[in-house]
């Protein structure tokens, strides 16, 4: 058994490389020449050099002899102002991967989408697999790009590709070298979590996300989506748990919902000067008042998806960041 992990140098991809290797599956990683290998440190894998924007022909060779393909590559930084580049990678790049997989005769492809592709909950209900993107594209370009990428997957399955979609929520755990979900841990550890936000969302441990990917390859239903979810938590609870884990005092101030539009306007003005050096977008501030919760029962029922507690995921990630020099403070 051999699997190709596209985007294997990223958080989800590298964690998946580790999880597959633990199960005795040979792993090939497709990465760019310029990709950092920090997330892959200590892992054994084959390397294929390439880019999903190079076109299908360039990807077919990397897929040779691979039973499974995991497409985890994406532009995930919500705050980037270059939306054209985001759409090219997340939509056009996905189309190239799917075309190559069809031509290569891949037995199973798992596409890593996002809870963001499902938009915002309606009528106070948690998001489930029947939900579809319900925002204007400019309100959440990343989520919209993933929604469009999912449509490409459905087109490919209609042509015979055995593909499954997984939709992780906010992921917490080791190997998050780009500090996506882990940014809250680093901010708290450095004493920079001064206020918290009024909404909430779902958080899932990286080991559960890996288990969900592998289960999707083994027994996921073709052309189906599976939310990979953990705990639905308010941002206030998240701040309290994270601050306790890193030995800091939790913020006492919760920004009121009515203040978010003004805060987003101020942030937009600051980003006009500082650009992407401010790693948060005004749209994130505006959406932070919502309770973007998820119903993960489908993956729990069909995959037996593990449910690692949020507190454990935070502690595991915090220990990894300390051990690898991202946080320079003694553990309390």
ZAMARGU-4260 file (C-alpha; in steps of 0.2 Angstrom, whole numbers, plus 5000, padded with zeros to 4 digits):
<rodrens>
0) 5000/5000/5000 | 5007/5017/4995 | 4999/5034/4998 | 5003/5051/4990 | 5000/5066/5001
5) 4999/5082/4992 | 5004/5097/5003 | 5013/5085/5014 | 5024/5099/5021 | 5009/5108/5029
10) 5001/5105/5046 | 4987/5092/5041 | 4998/5084/5027 | 5013/5081/5038 | 5002/5074/5052
15) 4994/5063/5040 | 5012/5057/5034 | 5015/5052/5052 | 4998/5043/5054 | 5000/5033/5038
20) 5018/5028/5042 | 5012/5022/5059 | 5000/5011/5050 | 5013/5003/5039 | 5008/5012/5023
25) 5022/5019/5012 | 5020/5038/5010 | 5026/5049/4995 | 5025/5068/4998 | 5022/5080/4984
30) 5030/5097/4988 | 5037/5112/4980 | 5056/5114/4980 | 5054/5130/4991 | 5043/5121/5004
35) 5049/5121/5022 | 5052/5104/5029 | 5050/5109/5047 | 5033/5100/5050 | 5040/5084/5042
40) 5055/5083/5054 | 5058/5065/5060 | 5047/5057/5048 | 5051/5044/5034 | 5044/5047/5017
45) 5047/5048/4998 | 5048/5065/4990 | 5041/5071/4973 | 5044/5088/4968 | 5030/5098/4960
50) 5016/5110/4961 | 4998/5108/4959 | 4997/5123/4948 | 5009/5114/4935 | 4995/5105/4927
55) 4988/5087/4927 | 5002/5080/4917 | 5015/5085/4930 | 5005/5077/4944 | 5002/5060/4936
60) 5020/5054/4938 | 5019/5058/4957 | 5003/5047/4958 | 5011/5032/4950 | 5009/5016/4960
65) 4999/5025/4973 | 4983/5017/4979 | 4977/5033/4989 | 4979/5051/4986 | 4976/5064/5000
70) 4974/5082/4993 | 4978/5093/5008 | 4987/5107/4999 | 4979/5124/5000 | 4981/5142/5004
75) 4974/5143/5021 | 4978/5160/5028 | 4962/5169/5028 | 4970/5186/5030 | 4979/5186/5013
80) 4974/5200/5002 | 4979/5191/4986 | 4962/5183/4983 | 4967/5179/4965 | 4981/5168/4971
85) 4970/5159/4984 | 4957/5154/4971 | 4970/5148/4959 | 4978/5136/4971 | 4962/5131/4980
90) 4951/5129/4965 | 4962/5128/4949 | 4975/5117/4958 | 4962/5105/4965 | 4955/5104/4947
95) 4972/5099/4941 | 4974/5086/4955 | 4957/5078/4951 | 4961/5077/4932 | 4977/5069/4936
100) 4969/5056/4948 | 4957/5051/4935 | 4970/5049/4922 | 4981/5039/4934 | 4968/5027/4939
105) 4969/5031/4958 | 4959/5020/4968 | 4953/5032/4981 | 4956/5051/4983 | 4952/5061/4999
110) 4950/5080/4998 | 4953/5090/5013 | 4940/5104/5012 | 4935/5114/5027 | 4920/5118/5039
115) 4921/5136/5031 | 4915/5129/5014 | 4898/5127/5023 | 4895/5145/5027 | 4887/5151/5043
120) 4874/5141/5053 | 4855/5145/5049 | 4842/5146/5063 | 4854/5143/5077 | 4857/5125/5071
125) 4875/5118/5070 | 4882/5115/5053 | 4880/5098/5045 | 4884/5090/5029 | 4868/5097/5021
130) 4874/5115/5023 | 4881/5125/5008 | 4891/5141/5007 | 4878/5155/5011 | 4889/5171/5011
135) 4895/5183/4998 | 4912/5178/4991 | 4920/5194/4997 | 4914/5190/5015 | 4924/5174/5016
140) 4935/5171/5001 | 4943/5156/5009 | 4927/5147/5013 | 4920/5151/4995 | 4936/5144/4987
145) 4934/5128/4996 | 4915/5127/4991 | 4920/5129/4973 | 4934/5116/4975 | 4921/5104/4982
150) 4911/5107/4966 | 4926/5101/4956 | 4926/5085/4967 | 4908/5082/4963 | 4912/5084/4944
155) 4926/5072/4945 | 4916/5059/4954 | 4903/5060/4941 | 4917/5055/4929 | 4921/5040/4939
160) 4934/5046/4952 | 4932/5037/4969 | 4933/5053/4979 | 4928/5058/4997 | 4927/5075/5005
165) 4932/5079/5023 | 4928/5095/5032 | 4938/5098/5047 | 4934/5112/5059 | 4948/5122/5068
170) 4962/5110/5070 | 4973/5110/5086 | 4989/5100/5088 | 5008/5098/5085 | 5016/5101/5068
175) 5006/5117/5066 | 5022/5126/5060 | 5012/5140/5051 | 5002/5143/5067 | 4985/5142/5060
180) 4974/5135/5075 | 4989/5136/5086 | 4990/5155/5085 | 4979/5156/5100 | 4991/5145/5110
185) 5006/5156/5105 | 4997/5172/5109 | 4992/5166/5126 | 5009/5159/5130 | 5017/5176/5126
190) 5004/5186/5136 | 4996/5193/5121 | 4978/5187/5123 | 4971/5203/5131 | 4953/5201/5126
195) 4941/5188/5119 | 4928/5187/5106 | 4909/5185/5108 | 4906/5170/5097 | 4912/5152/5096
200) 4916/5138/5084 | 4921/5120/5084 | 4939/5113/5088 | 4946/5096/5083 | 4962/5088/5088
205) 4974/5084/5074 | 4975/5066/5078 | 4957/5065/5076 | 4958/5073/5059 | 4971/5061/5053
210) 4960/5046/5059 | 4946/5054/5049 | 4956/5056/5033 | 4962/5037/5034 | 4944/5031/5038
215) 4938/5041/5023 | 4950/5032/5012 | 4946/5015/5019 | 4927/5016/5020 | 4921/5034/5016
220) 4906/5034/5004 | 4911/5041/4987 | 4905/5059/4983 | 4900/5062/5002 | 4906/5075/5014
225) 4911/5071/5032 | 4913/5085/5045 | 4928/5081/5056 | 4923/5089/5072 | 4927/5089/5091
230) 4920/5101/5104 | 4908/5116/5101 | 4916/5130/5112 | 4913/5148/5115 | 4929/5159/5112
235) 4928/5164/5130 | 4929/5146/5136 | 4943/5143/5123 | 4953/5157/5130 | 4951/5151/5148
240) 4956/5133/5143 | 4971/5139/5133 | 4977/5152/5146 | 4976/5138/5160 | 4986/5126/5149
245) 5000/5139/5147 | 5000/5147/5164 | 4993/5164/5160 | 4978/5173/5167 | 4962/5172/5155
250) 4956/5189/5148 | 4942/5196/5158 | 4935/5207/5143 | 4924/5200/5130 | 4921/5212/5116
255) 4903/5215/5114 | 4895/5210/5097 | 4890/5228/5093 | 4908/5233/5093 | 4914/5221/5080
260) 4909/5232/5064 | 4919/5246/5071 | 4934/5235/5076 | 4934/5228/5058 | 4934/5245/5050
265) 4949/5250/5061 | 4958/5234/5056 | 4955/5237/5038 | 4963/5254/5039 | 4978/5247/5048
270) 4980/5233/5035 | 4980/5246/5021 | 4996/5252/5029 | 5003/5235/5036 | 4996/5223/5023
275) 4998/5205/5027 | 5009/5208/5042 | 4993/5209/5052 | 4988/5191/5051 | 4969/5194/5053
280) 4956/5200/5040 | 4941/5212/5044 | 4929/5198/5038 | 4936/5187/5052 | 4932/5200/5065
285) 4914/5203/5058 | 4911/5184/5059 | 4918/5182/5076 | 4901/5186/5084 | 4893/5171/5077
290) 4892/5153/5085 | 4899/5143/5070 | 4896/5126/5078 | 4896/5109/5070 | 4887/5093/5070
295) 4900/5079/5068 | 4888/5064/5070 | 4890/5057/5053 | 4909/5054/5055 | 4907/5048/5072
300) 4894/5036/5067 | 4902/5030/5051 | 4920/5031/5055 | 4920/5030/5074 | 4929/5046/5074
305) 4939/5049/5090 | 4934/5063/5101 | 4950/5070/5109 | 4946/5083/5122 | 4950/5101/5117
310) 4961/5103/5133 | 4971/5088/5129 | 4974/5094/5111 | 4979/5111/5118 | 4992/5104/5130
315) 4999/5092/5117 | 5001/5107/5105 | 5009/5118/5118 | 5022/5105/5123 | 5026/5103/5105
320) 5029/5122/5102 | 5040/5122/5118 | 5050/5107/5113 | 5053/5115/5096 | 5058/5132/5101
325) 5042/5142/5096 | 5039/5146/5114 | 5053/5150/5126 | 5046/5148/5143 | 5047/5135/5156
330) 5032/5124/5158 | 5023/5129/5174
</rodrens>
